[in-house]
């Protein structure tokens, strides 16, 4: 699982060390040598788990799909973004933590024993 690109559809085999990586940054973090660039790339589809080769000199629109399962692997990369959120339950499901100030409190009826209600009656 790549922490740099969230929607990586394929793993790429590095031509220098012959290890599998999801992106160039993953190779740079784990290896001490620079990435060797090559025109022939070996991919492993994450959907069907099958490997295939592509020549990047002649890369066309039809080459953006896995030849085994037609998974579209050339996508705009989604990178993680920092976000400030409130960690609580979804209020659409459980709204007990919300209090609406617009709702008036229930007024209690005066009773015989209520001294404030008797003050108005004595005149």
Secondary structure as UniProt FT lines:
FT   TURN            6..7
FT   STRAND          10..13
FT   TURN            15..17
FT   STRAND          20..21
FT   HELIX           24..30
FT   STRAND          40..45
FT   TURN            46..48
FT   STRAND          51..55
FT   HELIX           56..58
FT   HELIX           61..64
FT   TURN            67..69
FT   TURN            91..93
FT   TURN            96..97
FT   TURN            101..102
FT   TURN            112..113
FT   HELIX           115..121
//
